[in-house]
C-alpha cells in the first residue's frame, strides 16, 4: 500500500515538472519580437546608416520581423541604394509601411517600399514619382539623363521582379514620374496590403510567407508578439536635422557673422567659437548633400574677402565683392535640383542683406573714428600706447581705443599682442616703437 502511494507521488511530481517545462517552452515559442524603425524625412546617409543598424540588430536578436514606418519626399541616390541593398539581403523579414495617414513615399521612398518583403500603405497615403534628378548639384545633359533614367527603370524592374510586383507600373513611376494612391497601388499589385494602423498591419501579416535572400522561406507568426522600437539616436537625429540645404545655409550665415564679430572685437571668444563650429557643421552638411564644388569655392572666397575687409581700408570695396561672391555661390550650390534640395531664395537674400548691414556698420564706425582722430589733431596721440593686432613687419595693424589702425614699426618687427607707443601719424598711418620694459 505504501509502495503504491510512493509511486503515485513520484508520478505526480514528474507530471508537475513536465507541465511547468512545457508551459515555459510554449510561452517562449509563442512570443515574437517585432522591431520598429521610423523614417520621417529626406533619405540621406544618416538614414541609410540607421536602417542598416536597425536591420542588423534585428538579425542578431532573431526578431520575427522588422517594420519600417516610412514617410519621405525622397532623397539621395547613394543612400537609397544602400538601404535597398540592406533590405534585399536581410536575413529577417522586412515590412515597409508607408505611414501615417497623408504620408508619402516619393522618389527614393518608392524604391525602398517596393524592396520590402512585404509592402504596405496606410489609407490616404501616396507613392511614386521616382524619376531621377541631378545628383551632384549640376545640370545633367539630356543624353546622360536619359541613360540615368533607363538605369533607374531597370533597377526598379529588378526590385519589382524579385518581389513579384507589377513590373510595368513600377517602371512608370521612374520613366513618367507616375504616382499612386494606396488603393491604386494595391489594385495594380504594387503593394501587398493596406492597413489602418500598426496593430492592424501586424495582424494582417500573420501567416504570410516570405522568401529571404538566403533562399529560406519563412512564415510570419504574429499571433503573440512584443514590439521593440529602435529609434534614432540623439546624434543620428541631429545629423539628420542638419542634412537640409536651408539649415546648412543658416549655419553658414551664423558662422560668418560669428567670425566677423570676433575679428571686429578680438578677445570675446564666444562669437568666434560659435562661428567656427557653425561653419564646420555647415560644410559637413553641404558635403553630405553633394553640393556643387564651384558654389562652395565661391562662398569660401566671400569669407576671404570679408576677412580682408577687416584689415584693410577699402571702405566697402572688398565687402561688395564678398557679397556678390556669396550670393552667386549660394545660387550655384544646388542648381537644377528639385525643391527638396534647394535653398530658399528669400533665405539667400536675407543673409546677404544682413551681412551687408553688419559691414556697413563696421565701415561707418571705422570712417567716423578716423575722421574724429584727424580733426582732433594727431599731436595728442603721441606717447599713447596701442596693442598690436597684426604683426608689424614693419607694417601691420594696431588696436587703439577700440579702433584698428594701420601702423608702421620704427623699431623692428613687433609680434601680435605686444604693446607699442605711438610716435607720430602720417596719412592716417600710425608710426610706433616698441614699448620699453617688455611686452
DRENDO-1510 file (C-alpha; in Angstrom, 1 decimal, always signed):
<recs>
REC; n; res; u; v; w
REC; 1; UNK; +0.0; +0.0; +0.0 .
REC; 2; UNK; +2.8; +2.4; +0.9 .
REC; 3; UNK; +4.7; +1.4; -2.2 .
REC; 4; UNK; +1.7; +2.4; -4.4 .
REC; 5; UNK; +1.4; +5.7; -2.7 .
REC; 6; UNK; +5.1; +6.3; -3.2 .
REC; 7; UNK; +4.9; +5.5; -6.9 .
REC; 8; UNK; +1.9; +7.8; -7.3 .
REC; 9; UNK; +3.7; +10.6; -5.6 .
REC; 10; UNK; +6.7; +10.3; -7.8 .
REC; 11; UNK; +4.4; +10.2; -10.9 .
REC; 12; UNK; +2.6; +13.3; -9.8 .
REC; 13; UNK; +5.9; +15.1; -9.1 .
REC; 14; UNK; +7.2; +14.2; -12.6 .
REC; 15; UNK; +4.0; +15.4; -14.3 .
REC; 16; UNK; +4.2; +18.7; -12.5 .
REC; 17; UNK; +7.8; +19.3; -13.6 .
REC; 18; UNK; +6.9; +18.3; -17.2 .
REC; 19; UNK; +3.9; +20.7; -17.2 .
REC; 20; UNK; +6.0; +23.6; -16.0 .
REC; 21; UNK; +8.7; +22.9; -18.6 .
REC; 22; UNK; +6.1; +22.7; -21.4 .
REC; 23; UNK; +4.5; +25.9; -20.3 .
REC; 24; UNK; +7.8; +27.7; -20.3 .
REC; 25; UNK; +8.7; +26.3; -23.7 .
REC; 26; UNK; +5.3; +27.2; -25.1 .
REC; 27; UNK; +5.5; +30.7; -23.8 .
REC; 28; UNK; +9.0; +31.3; -25.1 .
REC; 29; UNK; +8.0; +29.9; -28.5 .
REC; 30; UNK; +4.8; +32.0; -28.9 .
REC; 31; UNK; +6.1; +35.4; -28.0 .
REC; 32; UNK; +7.6; +37.0; -31.1 .
REC; 33; UNK; +9.8; +40.2; -31.2 .
REC; 34; UNK; +9.0; +42.7; -33.9 .
REC; 35; UNK; +11.4; +45.6; -34.4 .
REC; 36; UNK; +10.0; +49.0; -35.5 .
REC; 37; UNK; +12.1; +51.6; -37.3 .
REC; 38; UNK; +10.8; +55.1; -38.1 .
REC; 39; UNK; +12.0; +57.1; -41.1 .
REC; 40; UNK; +10.4; +60.6; -41.4 .
REC; 41; UNK; +12.2; +63.0; -43.7 .
REC; 42; UNK; +14.7; +63.0; -46.6 .
REC; 43; UNK; +16.8; +60.0; -47.4 .
REC; 44; UNK; +20.4; +60.9; -46.6 .
REC; 45; UNK; +23.5; +58.9; -45.4 .
REC; 46; UNK; +22.5; +59.0; -41.7 .
REC; 47; UNK; +19.1; +57.4; -42.6 .
REC; 48; UNK; +20.9; +54.7; -44.5 .
REC; 49; UNK; +23.2; +54.0; -41.5 .
REC; 50; UNK; +20.2; +54.0; -39.2 .
REC; 51; UNK; +18.3; +51.4; -41.2 .
REC; 52; UNK; +21.5; +49.3; -41.6 .
REC; 53; UNK; +21.9; +49.4; -37.8 .
REC; 54; UNK; +18.3; +48.6; -37.1 .
REC; 55; UNK; +18.0; +45.6; -39.5 .
REC; 56; UNK; +21.4; +44.2; -38.3 .
REC; 57; UNK; +20.2; +44.4; -34.7 .
REC; 58; UNK; +17.0; +42.6; -35.6 .
REC; 59; UNK; +19.0; +39.9; -37.3 .
REC; 60; UNK; +21.3; +39.5; -34.3 .
REC; 61; UNK; +18.4; +39.2; -31.9 .
REC; 62; UNK; +16.5; +36.7; -34.2 .
REC; 63; UNK; +13.5; +39.0; -34.4 .
REC; 64; UNK; +10.3; +37.8; -36.1 .
REC; 65; UNK; +10.3; +40.8; -38.5 .
REC; 66; UNK; +11.3; +44.4; -39.0 .
REC; 67; UNK; +8.7; +47.1; -39.8 .
REC; 68; UNK; +10.0; +50.3; -41.3 .
REC; 69; UNK; +7.4; +53.1; -40.9 .
REC; 70; UNK; +8.2; +55.4; -43.9 .
REC; 71; UNK; +7.3; +59.0; -44.7 .
REC; 72; UNK; +9.7; +60.6; -47.1 .
REC; 73; UNK; +9.7; +63.1; -50.0 .
REC; 74; UNK; +12.7; +61.4; -51.5 .
REC; 75; UNK; +16.5; +61.7; -51.1 .
REC; 76; UNK; +19.9; +60.9; -52.4 .
REC; 77; UNK; +20.5; +58.0; -54.8 .
REC; 78; UNK; +23.6; +56.7; -53.0 .
REC; 79; UNK; +21.7; +56.4; -49.7 .
REC; 80; UNK; +18.7; +54.8; -51.4 .
REC; 81; UNK; +21.0; +52.2; -53.0 .
REC; 82; UNK; +22.5; +51.3; -49.6 .
REC; 83; UNK; +19.0; +50.9; -48.0 .
REC; 84; UNK; +17.6; +48.8; -50.8 .
REC; 85; UNK; +20.7; +46.5; -50.7 .
REC; 86; UNK; +20.3; +46.1; -47.0 .
REC; 87; UNK; +16.6; +45.2; -47.2 .
REC; 88; UNK; +17.0; +42.9; -50.2 .
REC; 89; UNK; +19.8; +40.9; -48.5 .
REC; 90; UNK; +18.3; +40.9; -45.0 .
REC; 91; UNK; +18.1; +37.6; -43.0 .
REC; 92; UNK; +14.9; +38.8; -41.4 .
REC; 93; UNK; +11.6; +39.7; -43.0 .
REC; 94; UNK; +11.4; +43.4; -43.7 .
REC; 95; UNK; +8.0; +45.1; -44.0 .
REC; 96; UNK; +8.0; +48.7; -45.4 .
REC; 97; UNK; +4.9; +50.5; -44.2 .
REC; 98; UNK; +4.0; +54.0; -45.7 .
REC; 99; UNK; +2.5; +55.7; -42.6 .
REC; 100; UNK; +0.8; +57.7; -41.1 .
REC; 101; UNK; -2.2; +59.0; -43.0 .
REC; 102; UNK; -1.4; +61.7; -45.6 .
REC; 103; UNK; +2.2; +60.4; -45.7 .
REC; 104; UNK; +4.0; +59.7; -48.9 .
REC; 105; UNK; +6.9; +57.6; -50.2 .
REC; 106; UNK; +8.1; +59.7; -53.2 .
REC; 107; UNK; +11.2; +59.2; -55.3 .
REC; 108; UNK; +13.7; +57.3; -53.2 .
REC; 109; UNK; +10.8; +56.2; -50.9 .
REC; 110; UNK; +9.3; +54.3; -53.9 .
REC; 111; UNK; +12.4; +52.1; -54.3 .
REC; 112; UNK; +12.6; +51.4; -50.6 .
REC; 113; UNK; +8.9; +50.5; -50.3 .
REC; 114; UNK; +9.0; +48.1; -53.3 .
REC; 115; UNK; +12.1; +46.4; -52.0 .
REC; 116; UNK; +10.4; +45.2; -48.8 .
REC; 117; UNK; +9.5; +41.6; -48.4 .
REC; 118; UNK; +6.0; +43.0; -47.7 .
REC; 119; UNK; +4.9; +46.5; -48.8 .
REC; 120; UNK; +2.0; +48.1; -47.1 .
REC; 121; UNK; +0.4; +51.5; -47.1 .
REC; 122; UNK; -2.0; +53.4; -44.7 .
REC; 123; UNK; -5.2; +54.6; -46.3 .
REC; 124; UNK; -4.8; +58.1; -47.6 .
REC; 125; UNK; -1.1; +57.8; -48.5 .
REC; 126; UNK; +0.7; +58.1; -51.8 .
REC; 127; UNK; +3.7; +56.5; -53.5 .
REC; 128; UNK; +5.6; +57.1; -56.8 .
REC; 129; UNK; +7.3; +60.0; -58.7 .
REC; 130; UNK; +10.6; +58.2; -58.7 .
REC; 131; UNK; +12.2; +60.0; -61.8 .
REC; 132; UNK; +15.9; +60.6; -61.1 .
REC; 133; UNK; +17.2; +64.2; -60.8 .
REC; 134; UNK; +20.6; +65.9; -60.6 .
REC; 135; UNK; +22.8; +64.2; -58.0 .
REC; 136; UNK; +25.7; +66.5; -57.8 .
REC; 137; UNK; +24.3; +70.0; -57.9 .
REC; 138; UNK; +24.9; +70.4; -61.7 .
REC; 139; UNK; +22.8; +70.4; -64.8 .
REC; 140; UNK; +22.8; +66.9; -66.4 .
REC; 141; UNK; +22.9; +66.8; -70.3 .
REC; 142; UNK; +19.8; +65.3; -71.9 .
REC; 143; UNK; +21.6; +62.2; -73.3 .
REC; 144; UNK; +23.2; +61.5; -69.9 .
REC; 145; UNK; +19.9; +62.0; -68.1 .
REC; 146; UNK; +18.3; +59.5; -70.5 .
REC; 147; UNK; +20.9; +56.9; -69.5 .
REC; 148; UNK; +20.4; +57.5; -65.8 .
REC; 149; UNK; +16.6; +57.2; -66.2 .
REC; 150; UNK; +17.0; +53.9; -68.2 .
REC; 151; UNK; +19.3; +52.5; -65.5 .
REC; 152; UNK; +16.9; +53.6; -62.7 .
REC; 153; UNK; +14.0; +52.0; -64.6 .
REC; 154; UNK; +15.9; +48.7; -65.0 .
REC; 155; UNK; +16.8; +48.8; -61.3 .
REC; 156; UNK; +13.2; +49.3; -60.4 .
REC; 157; UNK; +12.2; +46.4; -62.7 .
REC; 158; UNK; +14.8; +44.1; -60.9 .
REC; 159; UNK; +13.4; +45.0; -57.5 .
REC; 160; UNK; +9.7; +44.6; -58.6 .
REC; 161; UNK; +10.5; +41.3; -60.3 .
REC; 162; UNK; +12.3; +39.9; -57.2 .
REC; 163; UNK; +9.3; +40.9; -55.0 .
REC; 164; UNK; +6.6; +39.8; -57.5 .
REC; 165; UNK; +5.2; +43.2; -58.1 .
REC; 166; UNK; +3.8; +44.8; -61.3 .
REC; 167; UNK; +6.8; +45.4; -63.5 .
REC; 168; UNK; +5.2; +47.8; -66.0 .
REC; 169; UNK; +3.6; +50.1; -63.4 .
REC; 170; UNK; +6.7; +50.1; -61.2 .
REC; 171; UNK; +8.8; +51.3; -64.1 .
REC; 172; UNK; +6.3; +54.0; -65.0 .
REC; 173; UNK; +7.0; +55.5; -61.5 .
REC; 174; UNK; +10.5; +56.1; -62.8 .
REC; 175; UNK; +10.1; +56.9; -66.5 .
REC; 176; UNK; +7.0; +59.0; -66.3 .
REC; 177; UNK; +7.1; +60.1; -62.6 .
REC; 178; UNK; +3.8; +58.3; -62.1 .
REC; 179; UNK; +2.2; +58.4; -58.6 .
REC; 180; UNK; -0.3; +56.0; -57.0 .
REC; 181; UNK; -2.7; +56.3; -54.1 .
REC; 182; UNK; -2.8; +53.4; -51.7 .
REC; 183; UNK; -5.9; +52.0; -53.5 .
REC; 184; UNK; -4.2; +52.3; -56.9 .
REC; 185; UNK; -1.1; +50.6; -55.6 .
REC; 186; UNK; -3.0; +47.7; -54.2 .
REC; 187; UNK; -5.2; +47.2; -57.2 .
REC; 188; UNK; -2.1; +47.3; -59.5 .
REC; 189; UNK; -0.2; +44.8; -57.4 .
REC; 190; UNK; +2.5; +47.3; -56.4 .
REC; 191; UNK; +2.0; +46.7; -52.7 .
REC; 192; UNK; +0.7; +43.7; -50.7 .
REC; 193; UNK; -1.9; +45.2; -48.4 .
REC; 194; UNK; -3.4; +48.3; -46.8 .
REC; 195; UNK; -3.6; +48.7; -43.0 .
REC; 196; UNK; -5.2; +51.4; -40.9 .
REC; 197; UNK; -2.6; +51.3; -38.2 .
REC; 198; UNK; +0.4; +49.3; -36.9 .
REC; 199; UNK; -1.6; +46.8; -34.9 .
REC; 200; UNK; -3.8; +46.1; -38.0 .
REC; 201; UNK; -0.7; +45.6; -40.1 .
REC; 202; UNK; +0.8; +43.1; -37.7 .
REC; 203; UNK; -2.4; +41.2; -37.6 .
REC; 204; UNK; -2.7; +41.0; -41.4 .
REC; 205; UNK; +0.9; +39.8; -42.0 .
REC; 206; UNK; +0.3; +36.8; -39.6 .
REC; 207; UNK; +0.7; +33.6; -41.6 .
REC; 208; UNK; +2.2; +35.2; -44.7 .
REC; 209; UNK; +5.2; +33.6; -46.3 .
REC; 210; UNK; +8.3; +35.5; -47.4 .
REC; 211; UNK; +11.5; +34.3; -49.0 .
REC; 212; UNK; +14.8; +35.6; -47.6 .
REC; 213; UNK; +17.9; +36.3; -49.6 .
REC; 214; UNK; +19.4; +33.0; -48.3 .
REC; 215; UNK; +16.6; +31.1; -50.0 .
REC; 216; UNK; +14.9; +30.2; -46.8 .
REC; 217; UNK; +11.1; +30.5; -46.8 .
REC; 218; UNK; +9.7; +32.0; -43.5 .
REC; 219; UNK; +6.1; +32.0; -42.3 .
REC; 220; UNK; +5.4; +35.0; -40.2 .
REC; 221; UNK; +3.8; +34.3; -36.8 .
REC; 222; UNK; +2.4; +37.4; -35.1 .
REC; 223; UNK; -0.3; +35.7; -33.1 .
REC; 224; UNK; +1.6; +36.9; -30.0 .
REC; 225; UNK; +4.3; +39.5; -30.1 .
REC; 226; UNK; +6.2; +42.2; -28.3 .
REC; 227; UNK; +7.2; +45.5; -30.0 .
REC; 228; UNK; +10.8; +46.8; -29.9 .
REC; 229; UNK; +11.0; +50.4; -31.0 .
REC; 230; UNK; +14.5; +51.1; -32.3 .
REC; 231; UNK; +14.6; +54.9; -32.5 .
REC; 232; UNK; +17.3; +57.0; -34.0 .
REC; 233; UNK; +20.0; +58.1; -31.5 .
REC; 234; UNK; +20.4; +61.7; -30.5 .
REC; 235; UNK; +23.4; +62.0; -32.7 .
REC; 236; UNK; +21.6; +60.5; -35.7 .
REC; 237; UNK; +18.6; +62.8; -35.2 .
REC; 238; UNK; +21.0; +65.8; -35.1 .
REC; 239; UNK; +22.8; +64.7; -38.2 .
REC; 240; UNK; +19.5; +64.2; -40.0 .
REC; 241; UNK; +18.3; +67.6; -39.0 .
REC; 242; UNK; +21.3; +69.4; -40.3 .
REC; 243; UNK; +21.2; +67.4; -43.6 .
REC; 244; UNK; +19.0; +70.1; -45.1 .
REC; 245; UNK; +20.1; +72.8; -47.5 .
REC; 246; UNK; +18.3; +75.6; -45.7 .
REC; 247; UNK; +19.7; +74.5; -42.3 .
REC; 248; UNK; +23.2; +74.3; -43.8 .
REC; 249; UNK; +22.8; +77.8; -45.2 .
REC; 250; UNK; +21.6; +79.2; -41.9 .
REC; 251; UNK; +24.6; +77.7; -40.1 .
REC; 252; UNK; +26.8; +79.2; -42.8 .
REC; 253; UNK; +25.4; +82.6; -42.2 .
REC; 254; UNK; +25.7; +82.3; -38.4 .
REC; 255; UNK; +29.3; +81.1; -38.8 .
REC; 256; UNK; +30.2; +84.1; -41.0 .
REC; 257; UNK; +28.7; +86.6; -38.6 .
REC; 258; UNK; +30.3; +85.0; -35.6 .
REC; 259; UNK; +33.8; +85.2; -37.1 .
REC; 260; UNK; +33.2; +88.8; -38.2 .
REC; 261; UNK; +32.2; +89.7; -34.7 .
REC; 262; UNK; +35.3; +88.1; -33.2 .
REC; 263; UNK; +37.6; +89.8; -35.7 .
REC; 264; UNK; +35.9; +93.2; -35.0 .
REC; 265; UNK; +36.2; +92.8; -31.3 .
REC; 266; UNK; +39.1; +90.4; -30.5 .
REC; 267; UNK; +39.1; +88.6; -27.2 .
REC; 268; UNK; +35.3; +88.0; -26.9 .
REC; 269; UNK; +36.0; +84.3; -27.9 .
REC; 270; UNK; +32.3; +83.2; -27.7 .
REC; 271; UNK; +31.3; +84.6; -31.2 .
REC; 272; UNK; +34.4; +83.1; -32.7 .
REC; 273; UNK; +33.8; +79.7; -31.2 .
REC; 274; UNK; +30.2; +79.6; -32.3 .
REC; 275; UNK; +31.2; +80.9; -35.7 .
REC; 276; UNK; +33.8; +78.2; -36.3 .
REC; 277; UNK; +31.5; +75.4; -35.0 .
REC; 278; UNK; +28.7; +76.6; -37.2 .
REC; 279; UNK; +30.9; +76.7; -40.3 .
REC; 280; UNK; +32.3; +73.2; -39.7 .
REC; 281; UNK; +28.8; +71.8; -39.3 .
REC; 282; UNK; +27.6; +73.7; -42.4 .
REC; 283; UNK; +30.4; +72.4; -44.6 .
REC; 284; UNK; +29.7; +68.8; -43.3 .
REC; 285; UNK; +26.1; +69.2; -44.3 .
REC; 286; UNK; +26.9; +70.6; -47.7 .
REC; 287; UNK; +29.3; +67.7; -48.3 .
REC; 288; UNK; +26.6; +65.2; -47.3 .
REC; 289; UNK; +24.2; +66.8; -49.8 .
REC; 290; UNK; +26.7; +66.7; -52.6 .
REC; 291; UNK; +26.7; +70.5; -53.0 .
REC; 292; UNK; +28.3; +71.9; -56.2 .
REC; 293; UNK; +32.1; +72.4; -55.6 .
REC; 294; UNK; +32.1; +75.7; -57.6 .
REC; 295; UNK; +29.4; +77.1; -55.3 .
REC; 296; UNK; +31.4; +76.1; -52.2 .
REC; 297; UNK; +34.6; +77.7; -53.5 .
REC; 298; UNK; +32.7; +81.0; -54.3 .
REC; 299; UNK; +31.4; +81.1; -50.7 .
REC; 300; UNK; +34.9; +80.4; -49.3 .
REC; 301; UNK; +36.1; +83.3; -51.5 .
REC; 302; UNK; +33.4; +85.5; -50.0 .
REC; 303; UNK; +34.7; +84.7; -46.5 .
REC; 304; UNK; +38.2; +85.6; -47.5 .
REC; 305; UNK; +37.1; +89.0; -48.9 .
REC; 306; UNK; +35.1; +89.7; -45.7 .
REC; 307; UNK; +38.1; +88.9; -43.5 .
REC; 308; UNK; +40.4; +91.0; -45.8 .
REC; 309; UNK; +37.9; +94.0; -45.4 .
REC; 310; UNK; +38.5; +93.9; -41.6 .
REC; 311; UNK; +42.3; +94.5; -42.1 .
REC; 312; UNK; +42.3; +97.0; -45.0 .
REC; 313; UNK; +40.9; +100.4; -45.7 .
REC; 314; UNK; +39.0; +99.8; -48.9 .
REC; 315; UNK; +35.8; +101.3; -47.3 .
REC; 316; UNK; +33.5; +98.6; -48.7 .
REC; 317; UNK; +35.0; +97.5; -52.0 .
REC; 318; UNK; +36.0; +94.1; -50.7 .
REC; 319; UNK; +32.7; +93.7; -48.9 .
REC; 320; UNK; +30.8; +94.4; -52.1 .
REC; 321; UNK; +32.9; +91.7; -53.8 .
REC; 322; UNK; +32.3; +89.3; -50.9 .
REC; 323; UNK; +28.5; +89.8; -51.0 .
REC; 324; UNK; +28.5; +89.2; -54.8 .
REC; 325; UNK; +30.6; +86.1; -54.4 .
REC; 326; UNK; +28.3; +84.9; -51.5 .
REC; 327; UNK; +25.1; +85.3; -53.5 .
REC; 328; UNK; +26.5; +83.7; -56.7 .
REC; 329; UNK; +27.9; +80.8; -54.7 .
REC; 330; UNK; +24.7; +80.3; -52.9 .
REC; 331; UNK; +22.7; +80.1; -56.1 .
REC; 332; UNK; +25.2; +77.6; -57.6 .
REC; 333; UNK; +25.2; +75.3; -54.6 .
REC; 334; UNK; +22.3; +73.2; -55.8 .
REC; 335; UNK; +21.4; +74.2; -59.4 .
REC; 336; UNK; +18.8; +72.1; -61.2 .
REC; 337; UNK; +17.7; +70.3; -58.1 .
REC; 338; UNK; +14.2; +69.6; -57.0 .
REC; 339; UNK; +12.8; +72.0; -54.4 .
REC; 340; UNK; +13.6; +69.4; -51.7 .
REC; 341; UNK; +17.3; +70.1; -52.3 .
REC; 342; UNK; +17.3; +73.8; -53.0 .
REC; 343; UNK; +18.0; +76.8; -50.8 .
REC; 344; UNK; +15.1; +79.2; -50.3 .
REC; 345; UNK; +15.9; +82.3; -52.4 .
REC; 346; UNK; +14.5; +84.5; -49.6 .
REC; 347; UNK; +16.9; +83.0; -47.2 .
REC; 348; UNK; +19.8; +83.9; -49.5 .
REC; 349; UNK; +18.5; +87.4; -49.9 .
REC; 350; UNK; +18.0; +87.8; -46.1 .
REC; 351; UNK; +21.5; +86.6; -45.3 .
REC; 352; UNK; +23.1; +88.9; -47.9 .
REC; 353; UNK; +21.2; +91.9; -46.6 .
REC; 354; UNK; +22.1; +91.2; -43.0 .
REC; 355; UNK; +25.8; +90.7; -43.7 .
REC; 356; UNK; +25.8; +93.9; -45.8 .
REC; 357; UNK; +24.2; +95.8; -42.9 .
REC; 358; UNK; +26.8; +94.4; -40.5 .
REC; 359; UNK; +29.7; +95.5; -42.7 .
REC; 360; UNK; +28.1; +98.9; -43.4 .
REC; 361; UNK; +28.0; +99.5; -39.6 .
REC; 362; UNK; +31.7; +98.4; -39.2 .
REC; 363; UNK; +32.8; +100.6; -42.1 .
REC; 364; UNK; +30.8; +103.6; -40.8 .
REC; 365; UNK; +32.5; +103.2; -37.4 .
REC; 366; UNK; +36.0; +103.0; -39.0 .
REC; 367; UNK; +35.4; +106.1; -41.1 .
REC; 368; UNK; +33.9; +108.0; -38.1 .
REC; 369; UNK; +36.8; +107.1; -35.9 .
REC; 370; UNK; +39.5; +108.1; -38.4 .
REC; 371; UNK; +37.7; +111.4; -39.2 .
REC; 372; UNK; +37.4; +112.0; -35.5 .
REC; 373; UNK; +41.1; +111.4; -34.9 .
REC; 374; UNK; +42.1; +113.6; -37.8 .
REC; 375; UNK; +40.0; +116.6; -36.5 .
REC; 376; UNK; +41.3; +116.4; -33.0 .
REC; 377; UNK; +44.9; +116.6; -34.2 .
REC; 378; UNK; +47.5; +113.8; -34.3 .
REC; 379; UNK; +49.6; +115.5; -31.7 .
REC; 380; UNK; +47.5; +114.2; -28.9 .
REC; 381; UNK; +48.2; +110.6; -30.0 .
REC; 382; UNK; +51.9; +110.9; -29.4 .
REC; 383; UNK; +53.0; +108.8; -26.4 .
REC; 384; UNK; +49.8; +106.9; -26.2 .
REC; 385; UNK; +50.0; +103.0; -26.0 .
REC; 386; UNK; +48.4; +100.7; -28.6 .
REC; 387; UNK; +48.3; +96.9; -28.9 .
REC; 388; UNK; +49.5; +95.1; -32.0 .
REC; 389; UNK; +46.8; +93.1; -33.8 .
REC; 390; UNK; +48.7; +92.1; -36.9 .
REC; 391; UNK; +52.4; +91.7; -36.7 .
REC; 392; UNK; +54.4; +94.8; -37.6 .
REC; 393; UNK; +57.0; +93.7; -40.2 .
REC; 394; UNK; +57.4; +96.6; -40.4 .
REC; 395; UNK; +53.8; +97.4; -41.5 .
REC; 396; UNK; +50.8; +95.8; -39.8 .
REC; 397; UNK; +47.8; +96.8; -37.7 .
REC; 398; UNK; +47.3; +98.0; -34.1 .
REC; 399; UNK; +44.3; +98.5; -31.9 .
REC; 400; UNK; +44.0; +102.0; -30.3 .
REC; 401; UNK; +41.0; +103.0; -28.2 .
REC; 402; UNK; +38.9; +100.1; -29.7 .
REC; 403; UNK; +39.7; +101.1; -33.3 .
REC; 404; UNK; +42.0; +99.4; -35.8 .
REC; 405; UNK; +44.8; +101.5; -37.4 .
REC; 406; UNK; +47.4; +100.7; -40.0 .
REC; 407; UNK; +50.8; +101.1; -38.3 .
REC; 408; UNK; +54.5; +101.0; -39.2 .
REC; 409; UNK; +57.1; +100.0; -36.7 .
REC; 410; UNK; +60.2; +102.1; -36.4 .
REC; 411; UNK; +62.0; +99.7; -34.1 .
REC; 412; UNK; +61.9; +96.4; -36.0 .
REC; 413; UNK; +59.4; +93.6; -36.0 .
REC; 414; UNK; +56.7; +93.6; -33.3 .
REC; 415; UNK; +54.6; +90.5; -32.6 .
REC; 416; UNK; +50.8; +90.5; -32.1 .
REC; 417; UNK; +49.6; +91.4; -28.5 .
REC; 418; UNK; +52.7; +93.4; -27.8 .
REC; 419; UNK; +52.3; +97.0; -26.7 .
REC; 420; UNK; +53.8; +99.8; -28.7 .
REC; 421; UNK; +54.0; +103.6; -28.3 .
REC; 422; UNK; +52.7; +106.0; -30.9 .
REC; 423; UNK; +55.3; +108.4; -32.1 .
REC; 424; UNK; +53.6; +110.2; -35.0 .
REC; 425; UNK; +50.9; +109.9; -37.7 .
REC; 426; UNK; +51.1; +110.4; -41.4 .
REC; 427; UNK; +48.3; +109.9; -44.0 .
REC; 428; UNK; +46.2; +108.0; -41.4 .
REC; 429; UNK; +49.0; +105.7; -40.6 .
REC; 430; UNK; +50.5; +105.4; -37.1 .
REC; 431; UNK; +54.2; +105.2; -36.6 .
REC; 432; UNK; +55.1; +103.3; -33.5 .
REC; 433; UNK; +58.0; +102.0; -31.4 .
REC; 434; UNK; +58.3; +99.1; -29.0 .
REC; 435; UNK; +57.3; +99.8; -25.5 .
REC; 436; UNK; +60.3; +100.0; -23.2 .
REC; 437; UNK; +60.5; +97.4; -20.5 .
REC; 438; UNK; +59.0; +94.4; -22.2 .
REC; 439; UNK; +55.7; +93.4; -23.9 .
</recs>
